[in-house]
Amino acid sequence: MEETARLAQQIDDLKGSMLAMECFVNSLTEALSSDARVVVQAFYASESSAFRTALMASRAPEATVAAFERDIQRALKLLGEPAPAADPS
Protein backbone atom coordinates (compact mmCIF):
# COMPACT_ATOMS: atom_id res chain seq x y z
CA MET A 1 0.00 0.00 0.00
CA GLU A 2 2.95 2.31 0.61
CA GLU A 3 3.82 2.19 -3.11
CA THR A 4 0.24 3.08 -4.05
CA ALA A 5 0.29 6.09 -1.73
CA ARG A 6 3.63 7.23 -3.19
CA LEU A 7 2.31 6.91 -6.75
CA ALA A 8 -0.89 8.77 -5.84
CA GLN A 9 1.25 11.57 -4.36
CA GLN A 10 3.32 11.77 -7.55
CA ILE A 11 0.16 11.93 -9.69
CA ASP A 12 -1.27 14.68 -7.51
CA ASP A 13 2.02 16.57 -7.79
CA LEU A 14 1.97 16.26 -11.58
CA LYS A 15 -1.64 17.46 -11.71
CA GLY A 16 -0.74 20.56 -9.71
CA SER A 17 2.23 21.26 -11.96
CA MET A 18 0.11 20.85 -15.10
CA LEU A 19 -2.54 23.23 -13.76
CA ALA A 20 0.10 25.84 -12.95
CA MET A 21 1.60 25.50 -16.45
CA GLU A 22 -1.85 25.80 -18.00
CA CYS A 23 -2.45 29.05 -16.09
CA PHE A 24 0.90 30.36 -17.29
CA VAL A 25 0.28 29.43 -20.93
CA ASN A 26 -3.25 30.83 -20.77
CA SER A 27 -1.95 34.16 -19.49
CA LEU A 28 0.68 34.28 -22.24
CA THR A 29 -2.00 33.53 -24.84
CA GLU A 30 -4.21 36.31 -23.54
CA ALA A 31 -1.32 38.77 -23.89
CA LEU A 32 -0.59 37.96 -27.54
CA SER A 33 -0.96 40.70 -30.12
CA SER A 34 -3.07 39.77 -33.14
CA ASP A 35 0.08 39.43 -35.28
CA ALA A 36 1.77 37.17 -32.74
CA ARG A 37 -1.43 35.13 -32.30
CA VAL A 38 -1.42 34.20 -36.01
CA VAL A 39 2.15 32.94 -35.75
CA VAL A 40 1.45 30.96 -32.58
CA GLN A 41 -1.69 29.46 -34.13
CA ALA A 42 0.31 28.21 -37.10
CA PHE A 43 3.11 26.78 -34.95
CA TYR A 44 0.61 25.17 -32.58
CA ALA A 45 -1.25 23.53 -35.48
CA SER A 46 2.03 22.17 -36.84
CA GLU A 47 3.33 20.96 -33.49
CA SER A 48 0.08 19.36 -32.38
CA SER A 49 -0.20 17.55 -35.71
CA ALA A 50 3.34 16.20 -35.40
CA PHE A 51 2.77 15.11 -31.80
CA ARG A 52 -0.55 13.50 -32.75
CA THR A 53 1.17 11.46 -35.46
CA ALA A 54 3.89 10.33 -33.05
CA LEU A 55 1.35 9.56 -30.33
CA MET A 56 -0.78 7.45 -32.65
CA ALA A 57 2.27 5.45 -33.72
CA SER A 58 3.25 4.84 -30.09
CA ARG A 59 1.92 2.46 -27.49
CA ALA A 60 0.51 5.29 -25.41
CA PRO A 61 -2.50 4.36 -23.29
CA GLU A 62 -5.90 5.44 -24.58
CA ALA A 63 -6.27 7.75 -21.58
CA THR A 64 -3.12 9.60 -22.66
CA VAL A 65 -4.38 10.01 -26.21
CA ALA A 66 -7.80 11.16 -24.98
CA ALA A 67 -6.26 13.73 -22.61
CA PHE A 68 -4.01 15.01 -25.41
CA GLU A 69 -6.97 15.49 -27.75
CA ARG A 70 -9.10 17.10 -25.02
CA ASP A 71 -6.38 19.57 -24.12
CA ILE A 72 -5.64 20.38 -27.78
CA GLN A 73 -9.30 21.35 -28.18
CA ARG A 74 -9.23 23.40 -24.99
CA ALA A 75 -6.13 25.27 -26.20
CA LEU A 76 -7.69 25.90 -29.61
CA LYS A 77 -10.73 27.48 -27.93
CA LEU A 78 -8.41 29.85 -26.09
CA LEU A 79 -6.01 30.51 -28.96
CA GLY A 80 -8.41 30.25 -31.86
CA GLU A 81 -8.15 28.13 -34.97
CA PRO A 82 -5.51 29.11 -37.51
CA ALA A 83 -6.89 30.93 -40.55
CA PRO A 84 -7.02 28.86 -43.73
CA ALA A 85 -4.10 29.41 -46.07
CA ALA A 86 -4.76 32.02 -48.76
CA ASP A 87 -5.22 30.71 -52.31
CA PRO A 88 -2.16 31.94 -54.27
CA SER A 89 -4.06 32.04 -57.59
C-alpha positions as CSV (number, residue, x, y, z in Angstrom):
1,M,0.0,0.0,0.0
2,E,2.9,2.3,0.6
3,E,3.8,2.2,-3.1
4,T,0.2,3.1,-4.1
5,A,0.3,6.1,-1.7
6,R,3.6,7.2,-3.2
7,L,2.3,6.9,-6.7
8,A,-0.9,8.8,-5.8
9,Q,1.2,11.6,-4.4
10,Q,3.3,11.8,-7.6
11,I,0.2,11.9,-9.7
12,D,-1.3,14.7,-7.5
13,D,2.0,16.6,-7.8
14,L,2.0,16.3,-11.6
15,K,-1.6,17.5,-11.7
16,G,-0.7,20.6,-9.7
17,S,2.2,21.3,-12.0
18,M,0.1,20.9,-15.1
19,L,-2.5,23.2,-13.8
20,A,0.1,25.8,-13.0
21,M,1.6,25.5,-16.4
22,E,-1.9,25.8,-18.0
23,C,-2.4,29.0,-16.1
24,F,0.9,30.4,-17.3
25,V,0.3,29.4,-20.9
26,N,-3.3,30.8,-20.8
27,S,-2.0,34.2,-19.5
28,L,0.7,34.3,-22.2
29,T,-2.0,33.5,-24.8
30,E,-4.2,36.3,-23.5
31,A,-1.3,38.8,-23.9
32,L,-0.6,38.0,-27.5
33,S,-1.0,40.7,-30.1
34,S,-3.1,39.8,-33.1
35,D,0.1,39.4,-35.3
36,A,1.8,37.2,-32.7
37,R,-1.4,35.1,-32.3
38,V,-1.4,34.2,-36.0
39,V,2.2,32.9,-35.7
40,V,1.4,31.0,-32.6
41,Q,-1.7,29.5,-34.1
42,A,0.3,28.2,-37.1
43,F,3.1,26.8,-34.9
44,Y,0.6,25.2,-32.6
45,A,-1.2,23.5,-35.5
46,S,2.0,22.2,-36.8
47,E,3.3,21.0,-33.5
48,S,0.1,19.4,-32.4
49,S,-0.2,17.6,-35.7
50,A,3.3,16.2,-35.4
51,F,2.8,15.1,-31.8
52,R,-0.6,13.5,-32.8
53,T,1.2,11.5,-35.5
54,A,3.9,10.3,-33.1
55,L,1.4,9.6,-30.3
56,M,-0.8,7.4,-32.6
57,A,2.3,5.5,-33.7
58,S,3.2,4.8,-30.1
59,R,1.9,2.5,-27.5
60,A,0.5,5.3,-25.4
61,P,-2.5,4.4,-23.3
62,E,-5.9,5.4,-24.6
63,A,-6.3,7.7,-21.6
64,T,-3.1,9.6,-22.7
65,V,-4.4,10.0,-26.2
66,A,-7.8,11.2,-25.0
67,A,-6.3,13.7,-22.6
68,F,-4.0,15.0,-25.4
69,E,-7.0,15.5,-27.8
70,R,-9.1,17.1,-25.0
71,D,-6.4,19.6,-24.1
72,I,-5.6,20.4,-27.8
73,Q,-9.3,21.3,-28.2
74,R,-9.2,23.4,-25.0
75,A,-6.1,25.3,-26.2
76,L,-7.7,25.9,-29.6
77,K,-10.7,27.5,-27.9
78,L,-8.4,29.8,-26.1
79,L,-6.0,30.5,-29.0
80,G,-8.4,30.3,-31.9
81,E,-8.2,28.1,-35.0
82,P,-5.5,29.1,-37.5
83,A,-6.9,30.9,-40.6
84,P,-7.0,28.9,-43.7
85,A,-4.1,29.4,-46.1
86,A,-4.8,32.0,-48.8
87,D,-5.2,30.7,-52.3
88,P,-2.2,31.9,-54.3
89,S,-4.1,32.0,-57.6
